[in-house]
Amino acid sequence: MKFARRVAGRIAREIDAIRLFRKMGREFRNDPNYRPDLVAQGCLDRTQHGIDDSAILNRIVISYSKAKIAQQNAPATYQVSNEWLPIYNRNLRNSLKFAAL
């Protein structure tokens, strides 16, 4: 029974998605930027092996570090909210170490 409900739910979501895409197609039909035919091309693997991105990555991390320093003097509106603090403190910790290399 659970399996049948899951399958039915998935089918219903797929049908909703198809309806949405059809509606969007009509809505954006005359927009030159609406190019659903390019979606597959946009999802191609563009991994480049053997390329040293360390200089670019170092610039990004240094820029981020400078922005965090500047943020300390910014108004409260531009401060990180409590919900995001653990993400910045935990998940970006190793990225910021890269700048020291």
Protein Blocks (a to p, Z undefined) as FASTA:
>chain_A
ZZmmmmmmmmmmmmmmmmmmmmmmmmmmmpmklcfklmmmmmpccbdehiafklmmmmmm
mmmmmmmmmmmmpcfklpccfklmmmmmmmmmmmmmmmmZZ
